[in-house]
Amino acid sequence: MKNTEDIGMLLKQINDNLGKRANNELRKSGLTISQIRYLGFMYENGKERTPFKLLEKEFDVAQPTVAGIMRRLEKKGLVSTLPNEEDSRAKDACLTPSGKRIFENGKKHKKEMESLLTAGLSTQECKELRRMLMILRDSVRQS
């Protein structure tokens, strides 16, 4: 692919390359990067139950997307789903012990990817990059 200075294209190229690396690594365990992200959010959320609504909001996706990912993770024994305690029409997801282990093992890979991304940057440049990326993310988020 041609080198470019277009910000959108640069972000896409970075994301595509990281996705390829992550998916190649995850293929061994039969998981996708999206599934790992959901497991990670649930793990780091620190709560026993995670409402599907919270996952929809966090990942900026529709209910059927969350339901599909949770269904696949449940088939793999990594999450269980339960009716929401406040609204019986809604669902919550709970990490199983296997789901927790998978994510804990994946933290090492996440650190390696972060190191790869920031290898040529100083500590100050890393802070500035994070700050600017959060600004970009917030400016394109839909209300």
Backbone as JSON Lines, residues from 0, in Angstrom:
{"i":0,"aa":"M","n":[0.83,-1.17,0.0],"ca":[0.0,0.0,0.0],"c":[0.89,1.25,0.0]}
{"i":1,"aa":"K","n":[0.46,2.25,-0.73],"ca":[1.21,3.49,-0.86],"c":[1.31,4.22,0.48]}
{"i":2,"aa":"N","n":[2.49,4.8,0.74],"ca":[2.66,5.61,1.95],"c":[1.8,6.86,1.83]}
{"i":3,"aa":"T","n":[1.23,7.26,2.94],"ca":[0.33,8.41,2.94],"c":[0.51,9.19,4.23]}
{"i":4,"aa":"E","n":[0.1,10.44,4.2],"ca":[0.07,11.25,5.41],"c":[-1.36,11.5,5.86]}
{"i":5,"aa":"D","n":[-2.34,10.93,5.16],"ca":[-3.74,11.07,5.5],"c":[-4.0,10.39,6.84]}
{"i":6,"aa":"I","n":[-4.5,11.15,7.83],"ca":[-4.67,10.63,9.2],"c":[-5.59,9.42,9.23]}
{"i":7,"aa":"G","n":[-6.71,9.51,8.54],"ca":[-7.65,8.38,8.53],"c":[-7.02,7.11,7.98]}
{"i":8,"aa":"M","n":[-6.27,7.26,6.89],"ca":[-5.62,6.09,6.29],"c":[-4.52,5.55,7.2]}
{"i":9,"aa":"L","n":[-3.76,6.43,7.82],"ca":[-2.72,5.99,8.75],"c":[-3.32,5.18,9.91]}
{"i":10,"aa":"L","n":[-4.41,5.69,10.47],"ca":[-5.08,4.97,11.56],"c":[-5.58,3.61,11.09]}
{"i":11,"aa":"K","n":[-6.13,3.57,9.88],"ca":[-6.63,2.31,9.33],"c":[-5.49,1.31,9.13]}
{"i":12,"aa":"Q","n":[-4.38,1.78,8.58],"ca":[-3.23,0.9,8.35],"c":[-2.68,0.35,9.67]}
{"i":13,"aa":"I","n":[-2.58,1.2,10.68],"ca":[-2.1,0.75,11.99],"c":[-3.06,-0.29,12.55]}
{"i":14,"aa":"N","n":[-4.36,0.03,12.52],"ca":[-5.37,-0.89,13.04],"c":[-5.35,-2.22,12.3]}
{"i":15,"aa":"D","n":[-5.27,-2.18,10.98],"ca":[-5.25,-3.41,10.18],"c":[-4.04,-4.28,10.54]}
{"i":16,"aa":"N","n":[-2.88,-3.65,10.66],"ca":[-1.67,-4.42,10.99],"c":[-1.73,-5.01,12.39]}
{"i":17,"aa":"L","n":[-2.21,-4.24,13.35],"ca":[-2.36,-4.76,14.71],"c":[-3.39,-5.89,14.74]}
{"i":18,"aa":"G","n":[-4.47,-5.71,14.02],"ca":[-5.51,-6.74,13.95],"c":[-4.99,-8.05,13.38]}
{"i":19,"aa":"K","n":[-4.19,-7.96,12.32],"ca":[-3.61,-9.17,11.72],"c":[-2.73,-9.9,12.71]}
{"i":20,"aa":"R","n":[-1.86,-9.14,13.38],"ca":[-0.96,-9.75,14.38],"c":[-1.76,-10.42,15.5]}
{"i":21,"aa":"A","n":[-2.73,-9.69,16.01],"ca":[-3.53,-10.2,17.13],"c":[-4.33,-11.42,16.71]}
{"i":22,"aa":"N","n":[-4.98,-11.36,15.55],"ca":[-5.78,-12.49,15.1],"c":[-4.93,-13.72,14.82]}
{"i":23,"aa":"N","n":[-3.72,-13.53,14.3],"ca":[-2.82,-14.67,14.08],"c":[-2.47,-15.33,15.41]}
{"i":24,"aa":"E","n":[-2.23,-14.51,16.42],"ca":[-1.9,-15.03,17.75],"c":[-3.12,-15.7,18.39]}
{"i":25,"aa":"L","n":[-4.28,-15.08,18.23],"ca":[-5.5,-15.59,18.86],"c":[-6.06,-16.84,18.17]}
{"i":26,"aa":"R","n":[-5.72,-17.02,16.9],"ca":[-6.23,-18.16,16.15],"c":[-5.96,-19.47,16.87]}
{"i":27,"aa":"K","n":[-4.83,-19.52,17.59],"ca":[-4.46,-20.73,18.33],"c":[-5.51,-21.09,19.37]}
{"i":28,"aa":"S","n":[-6.15,-20.07,19.96],"ca":[-7.14,-20.33,21.0],"c":[-8.57,-20.29,20.47]}
{"i":29,"aa":"G","n":[-8.74,-20.06,19.17],"ca":[-10.07,-20.03,18.58],"c":[-10.87,-18.78,18.89]}
{"i":30,"aa":"L","n":[-10.19,-17.68,19.22],"ca":[-10.85,-16.43,19.56],"c":[-10.52,-15.35,18.55]}
{"i":31,"aa":"T","n":[-11.32,-14.29,18.56],"ca":[-11.06,-13.13,17.72],"c":[-10.68,-11.94,18.6]}
{"i":32,"aa":"I","n":[-10.13,-10.92,18.0],"ca":[-9.75,-9.72,18.74],"c":[-10.98,-9.08,19.38]}
{"i":33,"aa":"S","n":[-12.11,-9.09,18.69],"ca":[-13.33,-8.52,19.28],"c":[-13.73,-9.29,20.53]}
{"i":34,"aa":"Q","n":[-13.68,-10.6,20.46],"ca":[-14.05,-11.39,21.63],"c":[-13.12,-11.11,22.81]}
{"i":35,"aa":"I","n":[-11.83,-10.98,22.54],"ca":[-10.87,-10.67,23.6],"c":[-11.15,-9.29,24.19]}
{"i":36,"aa":"R","n":[-11.51,-8.33,23.36],"ca":[-11.82,-6.99,23.86],"c":[-13.01,-7.02,24.83]}
{"i":37,"aa":"Y","n":[-14.02,-7.8,24.48],"ca":[-15.19,-7.91,25.36],"c":[-14.81,-8.6,26.66]}
{"i":38,"aa":"L","n":[-14.04,-9.68,26.58],"ca":[-13.59,-10.36,27.79],"c":[-12.77,-9.4,28.66]}
{"i":39,"aa":"G","n":[-11.92,-8.62,28.01],"ca":[-11.07,-7.67,28.73],"c":[-11.88,-6.6,29.43]}
{"i":40,"aa":"F","n":[-12.88,-6.08,28.75],"ca":[-13.71,-5.06,29.37],"c":[-14.43,-5.63,30.59]}
{"i":41,"aa":"M","n":[-14.97,-6.82,30.43],"ca":[-15.69,-7.46,31.54],"c":[-14.74,-7.73,32.71]}
{"i":42,"aa":"Y","n":[-13.54,-8.18,32.4],"ca":[-12.54,-8.49,33.43],"c":[-12.15,-7.22,34.19]}
{"i":43,"aa":"E","n":[-11.83,-6.17,33.44],"ca":[-11.36,-4.93,34.04],"c":[-12.49,-4.13,34.7]}
{"i":44,"aa":"N","n":[-13.73,-4.4,34.29],"ca":[-14.89,-3.78,34.9],"c":[-14.97,-4.18,36.37]}
{"i":45,"aa":"G","n":[-14.48,-5.37,36.69],"ca":[-14.38,-5.82,38.07],"c":[-15.69,-6.2,38.74]}
{"i":46,"aa":"K","n":[-16.77,-6.21,37.98],"ca":[-18.06,-6.57,38.57],"c":[-18.43,-7.99,38.17]}
{"i":47,"aa":"E","n":[-19.2,-8.63,39.01],"ca":[-19.63,-10.0,38.74],"c":[-20.46,-10.09,37.46]}
{"i":48,"aa":"R","n":[-21.33,-9.1,37.28],"ca":[-22.23,-9.1,36.12],"c":[-22.01,-7.84,35.29]}
{"i":49,"aa":"T","n":[-22.03,-8.0,33.98],"ca":[-21.9,-6.86,33.06],"c":[-23.15,-6.82,32.19]}
{"i":50,"aa":"P","n":[-23.96,-5.78,32.32],"ca":[-25.16,-5.67,31.47],"c":[-24.79,-5.55,29.99]}
{"i":51,"aa":"F","n":[-25.56,-6.23,29.13],"ca":[-25.35,-6.09,27.7],"c":[-25.42,-4.62,27.3]}
{"i":52,"aa":"K","n":[-26.32,-3.86,27.94],"ca":[-26.45,-2.42,27.62],"c":[-25.14,-1.68,27.82]}
{"i":53,"aa":"L","n":[-24.41,-2.04,28.87],"ca":[-23.12,-1.39,29.13],"c":[-22.12,-1.75,28.02]}
{"i":54,"aa":"L","n":[-22.15,-3.0,27.57],"ca":[-21.26,-3.42,26.47],"c":[-21.62,-2.68,25.18]}
{"i":55,"aa":"E","n":[-22.91,-2.53,24.91],"ca":[-23.35,-1.79,23.72],"c":[-22.79,-0.38,23.75]}
{"i":56,"aa":"K","n":[-22.89,0.26,24.9],"ca":[-22.43,1.65,25.03],"c":[-20.9,1.72,24.93]}
{"i":57,"aa":"E","n":[-20.21,0.84,25.62],"ca":[-18.74,0.87,25.64],"c":[-18.15,0.65,24.25]}
{"i":58,"aa":"F","n":[-18.72,-0.29,23.49],"ca":[-18.16,-0.63,22.19],"c":[-18.89,0.06,21.04]}
{"i":59,"aa":"D","n":[-19.88,0.88,21.39],"ca":[-20.62,1.65,20.39],"c":[-21.17,0.74,19.29]}
{"i":60,"aa":"V","n":[-21.87,-0.32,19.73],"ca":[-22.46,-1.28,18.79],"c":[-23.92,-1.52,19.17]}
{"i":61,"aa":"A","n":[-24.64,-2.14,18.26],"ca":[-26.05,-2.44,18.48],"c":[-26.22,-3.71,19.31]}
{"i":62,"aa":"Q","n":[-27.4,-3.88,19.88],"ca":[-27.71,-5.03,20.73],"c":[-27.44,-6.37,20.04]}
{"i":63,"aa":"P","n":[-27.84,-6.54,18.76],"ca":[-27.58,-7.84,18.12],"c":[-26.08,-8.19,18.03]}
{"i":64,"aa":"T","n":[-25.23,-7.18,17.91],"ca":[-23.78,-7.42,17.87],"c":[-23.31,-7.99,19.2]}
{"i":65,"aa":"V","n":[-23.7,-7.34,20.29],"ca":[-23.32,-7.82,21.62],"c":[-23.88,-9.21,21.85]}
{"i":66,"aa":"A","n":[-25.14,-9.42,21.51],"ca":[-25.78,-10.73,21.72],"c":[-25.03,-11.82,20.96]}
{"i":67,"aa":"G","n":[-24.62,-11.54,19.72],"ca":[-23.89,-12.53,18.93],"c":[-22.53,-12.87,19.52]}
{"i":68,"aa":"I","n":[-21.8,-11.85,19.94],"ca":[-20.49,-12.08,20.54],"c":[-20.63,-12.87,21.84]}
{"i":69,"aa":"M","n":[-21.6,-12.48,22.65],"ca":[-21.8,-13.19,23.93],"c":[-22.24,-14.64,23.69]}
{"i":70,"aa":"R","n":[-23.07,-14.87,22.68],"ca":[-23.5,-16.24,22.35],"c":[-22.29,-17.11,21.97]}
{"i":71,"aa":"R","n":[-21.39,-16.56,21.16],"ca":[-20.2,-17.32,20.77],"c":[-19.26,-17.56,21.96]}
{"i":72,"aa":"L","n":[-19.11,-16.55,22.82],"ca":[-18.27,-16.71,24.01],"c":[-18.89,-17.72,24.98]}
{"i":73,"aa":"E","n":[-20.21,-17.73,25.04],"ca":[-20.89,-18.68,25.92],"c":[-20.69,-20.12,25.41]}
{"i":74,"aa":"K","n":[-20.76,-20.3,24.1],"ca":[-20.52,-21.63,23.51],"c":[-19.12,-22.14,23.81]}
{"i":75,"aa":"K","n":[-18.18,-21.21,23.94],"ca":[-16.79,-21.57,24.24],"c":[-16.55,-21.72,25.74]}
{"i":76,"aa":"G","n":[-17.59,-21.48,26.54],"ca":[-17.47,-21.63,27.98],"c":[-16.73,-20.49,28.68]}
{"i":77,"aa":"L","n":[-16.67,-19.33,28.02],"ca":[-15.92,-18.21,28.58],"c":[-16.8,-17.2,29.31]}
{"i":78,"aa":"V","n":[-18.09,-17.19,29.0],"ca":[-19.05,-16.35,29.71],"c":[-20.34,-17.15,29.93]}
{"i":79,"aa":"S","n":[-21.11,-16.68,30.87],"ca":[-22.48,-17.18,31.02],"c":[-23.38,-15.96,30.96]}
{"i":80,"aa":"T","n":[-24.61,-16.15,30.52],"ca":[-25.56,-15.04,30.45],"c":[-26.74,-15.32,31.37]}
{"i":81,"aa":"L","n":[-27.22,-14.23,31.96],"ca":[-28.33,-14.3,32.92],"c":[-29.28,-13.15,32.66]}
{"i":82,"aa":"P","n":[-30.55,-13.3,33.05],"ca":[-31.44,-12.15,32.96],"c":[-30.95,-11.03,33.88]}
{"i":83,"aa":"N","n":[-31.09,-9.79,33.42],"ca":[-30.73,-8.64,34.23],"c":[-31.64,-8.58,35.45]}
{"i":84,"aa":"E","n":[-31.08,-8.27,36.61],"ca":[-31.85,-8.26,37.85],"c":[-32.9,-7.15,37.89]}
{"i":85,"aa":"E","n":[-32.66,-6.05,37.18],"ca":[-33.59,-4.92,37.2],"c":[-34.6,-4.96,36.06]}
{"i":86,"aa":"D","n":[-34.24,-5.6,34.95],"ca":[-35.12,-5.65,33.77],"c":[-35.01,-7.06,33.19]}
{"i":87,"aa":"S","n":[-36.04,-7.87,33.4],"ca":[-35.98,-9.28,32.97],"c":[-35.89,-9.44,31.45]}
{"i":88,"aa":"R","n":[-36.19,-8.37,30.69],"ca":[-36.05,-8.45,29.22],"c":[-34.6,-8.29,28.79]}
{"i":89,"aa":"A","n":[-33.79,-7.68,29.65],"ca":[-32.38,-7.43,29.35],"c":[-31.52,-8.57,29.88]}
{"i":90,"aa":"K","n":[-30.27,-8.64,29.41],"ca":[-29.36,-9.69,29.85],"c":[-28.08,-9.11,30.41]}
{"i":91,"aa":"D","n":[-27.44,-9.91,31.25],"ca":[-26.12,-9.62,31.8],"c":[-25.19,-10.75,31.4]}
{"i":92,"aa":"A","n":[-23.91,-10.46,31.33],"ca":[-22.88,-11.47,31.06],"c":[-21.98,-11.59,32.28]}
{"i":93,"aa":"C","n":[-21.54,-12.8,32.55],"ca":[-20.61,-13.07,33.65],"c":[-19.43,-13.86,33.09]}
{"i":94,"aa":"L","n":[-18.23,-13.46,33.46],"ca":[-17.05,-14.22,33.06],"c":[-17.01,-15.53,33.84]}
{"i":95,"aa":"T","n":[-16.68,-16.61,33.15],"ca":[-16.45,-17.87,33.83],"c":[-14.98,-17.91,34.26]}
{"i":96,"aa":"P","n":[-14.61,-18.86,35.11],"ca":[-13.18,-18.99,35.44],"c":[-12.3,-19.15,34.2]}
{"i":97,"aa":"S","n":[-12.79,-19.88,33.19],"ca":[-12.02,-20.04,31.94],"c":[-11.87,-18.72,31.22]}
{"i":98,"aa":"G","n":[-12.92,-17.91,31.21],"ca":[-12.87,-16.59,30.58],"c":[-11.86,-15.69,31.26]}
{"i":99,"aa":"K","n":[-11.81,-15.75,32.58],"ca":[-10.83,-14.96,33.33],"c":[-9.42,-15.39,33.01]}
{"i":100,"aa":"R","n":[-9.19,-16.7,32.95],"ca":[-7.85,-17.22,32.64],"c":[-7.4,-16.8,31.24]}
{"i":101,"aa":"I","n":[-8.29,-16.91,30.28],"ca":[-7.96,-16.52,28.89],"c":[-7.52,-15.07,28.86]}
{"i":102,"aa":"F","n":[-8.27,-14.2,29.54],"ca":[-7.9,-12.79,29.51],"c":[-6.6,-12.54,30.23]}
{"i":103,"aa":"E","n":[-6.39,-13.16,31.38],"ca":[-5.14,-12.98,32.13],"c":[-3.95,-13.4,31.28]}
{"i":104,"aa":"N","n":[-4.08,-14.48,30.53],"ca":[-3.0,-14.92,29.65],"c":[-2.78,-13.93,28.51]}
{"i":105,"aa":"G","n":[-3.84,-13.26,28.07],"ca":[-3.74,-12.31,26.98],"c":[-3.13,-10.98,27.35]}
{"i":106,"aa":"K","n":[-3.05,-10.69,28.65],"ca":[-2.48,-9.4,29.07],"c":[-1.03,-9.26,28.62]}
{"i":107,"aa":"K","n":[-0.29,-10.36,28.62],"ca":[1.11,-10.33,28.18],"c":[1.19,-9.89,26.71]}
{"i":108,"aa":"H","n":[0.32,-10.46,25.89],"ca":[0.3,-10.1,24.48],"c":[-0.06,-8.62,24.29]}
{"i":109,"aa":"K","n":[-1.0,-8.14,25.09],"ca":[-1.4,-6.74,25.01],"c":[-0.22,-5.82,25.32]}
{"i":110,"aa":"K","n":[0.57,-6.17,26.33],"ca":[1.75,-5.36,26.68],"c":[2.77,-5.37,25.54]}
{"i":111,"aa":"E","n":[2.92,-6.52,24.9],"ca":[3.86,-6.62,23.77],"c":[3.41,-5.72,22.62]}
{"i":112,"aa":"M","n":[2.11,-5.69,22.35],"ca":[1.59,-4.86,21.27],"c":[1.77,-3.37,21.6]}
{"i":113,"aa":"E","n":[1.53,-3.02,22.86],"ca":[1.71,-1.63,23.29],"c":[3.18,-1.22,23.14]}
{"i":114,"aa":"S","n":[4.09,-2.12,23.49],"ca":[5.52,-1.84,23.34],"c":[5.9,-1.66,21.88]}
{"i":115,"aa":"L","n":[5.31,-2.49,21.02],"ca":[5.56,-2.39,19.58],"c":[5.11,-1.02,19.06]}
{"i":116,"aa":"L","n":[3.93,-0.58,19.5],"ca":[3.39,0.7,19.04],"c":[4.22,1.89,19.52]}
{"i":117,"aa":"T","n":[4.77,1.8,20.71],"ca":[5.44,2.95,21.31],"c":[6.96,2.86,21.32]}
{"i":118,"aa":"A","n":[7.5,1.87,20.64],"ca":[8.95,1.63,20.68],"c":[9.78,2.85,20.3]}
{"i":119,"aa":"G","n":[9.34,3.63,19.33],"ca":[10.13,4.78,18.88],"c":[9.76,6.09,19.56]}
{"i":120,"aa":"L","n":[8.95,6.02,20.64],"ca":[8.49,7.24,21.28],"c":[9.06,7.4,22.69]}
{"i":121,"aa":"S","n":[9.25,8.63,23.09],"ca":[9.66,8.92,24.46],"c":[8.43,8.8,25.37]}
{"i":122,"aa":"T","n":[8.65,8.82,26.66],"ca":[7.54,8.77,27.62],"c":[6.6,9.95,27.39]}
{"i":123,"aa":"Q","n":[7.15,11.11,27.18],"ca":[6.33,12.31,26.94],"c":[5.55,12.18,25.63]}
{"i":124,"aa":"E","n":[6.19,11.65,24.6],"ca":[5.5,11.47,23.33],"c":[4.36,10.46,23.46]}
{"i":125,"aa":"C","n":[4.56,9.41,24.26],"ca":[3.49,8.43,24.5],"c":[2.29,9.1,25.16]}
{"i":126,"aa":"K","n":[2.53,9.93,26.15],"ca":[1.45,10.65,26.83],"c":[0.72,11.56,25.85]}
{"i":127,"aa":"E","n":[1.47,12.26,25.03],"ca":[0.88,13.18,24.07],"c":[0.08,12.4,23.01]}
{"i":128,"aa":"L","n":[0.6,11.28,22.55],"ca":[-0.11,10.45,21.58],"c":[-1.44,9.98,22.16]}
{"i":129,"aa":"R","n":[-1.42,9.48,23.4],"ca":[-2.67,9.04,24.05],"c":[-3.67,10.19,24.14]}
{"i":130,"aa":"R","n":[-3.19,11.35,24.53],"ca":[-4.05,12.52,24.66],"c":[-4.7,12.87,23.32]}
{"i":131,"aa":"M","n":[-3.9,12.9,22.27],"ca":[-4.42,13.25,20.95],"c":[-5.37,12.18,20.41]}
{"i":132,"aa":"L","n":[-5.05,10.91,20.64],"ca":[-5.94,9.84,20.19],"c":[-7.29,9.88,20.88]}
{"i":133,"aa":"M","n":[-7.29,10.23,22.16],"ca":[-8.56,10.37,22.88],"c":[-9.38,11.53,22.33]}
{"i":134,"aa":"I","n":[-8.71,12.59,21.94],"ca":[-9.41,13.72,21.32],"c":[-10.03,13.27,20.0]}
{"i":135,"aa":"L","n":[-9.24,12.56,19.18],"ca":[-9.77,12.06,17.9],"c":[-10.96,11.13,18.12]}
{"i":136,"aa":"R","n":[-10.8,10.2,19.06],"ca":[-11.89,9.26,19.36],"c":[-13.16,10.0,19.76]}
{"i":137,"aa":"D","n":[-13.01,10.94,20.66],"ca":[-14.18,11.68,21.16],"c":[-14.81,12.52,20.06]}
{"i":138,"aa":"S","n":[-14.02,13.03,19.14],"ca":[-14.57,13.9,18.09],"c":[-15.36,13.11,17.05]}
{"i":139,"aa":"V","n":[-15.1,11.82,16.92],"ca":[-15.84,11.03,15.92],"c":[-16.93,10.15,16.52]}
{"i":140,"aa":"R","n":[-16.98,10.08,17.84],"ca":[-18.05,9.29,18.5],"c":[-19.4,9.9,18.2]}
{"i":141,"aa":"Q","n":[-20.32,9.02,17.94],"ca":[-21.7,9.48,17.7],"c":[-22.43,9.6,19.02]}
{"i":142,"aa":"S","n":[-23.24,10.61,19.12],"ca":[-24.01,10.83,20.36],"c":[-25.12,9.83,20.49]}
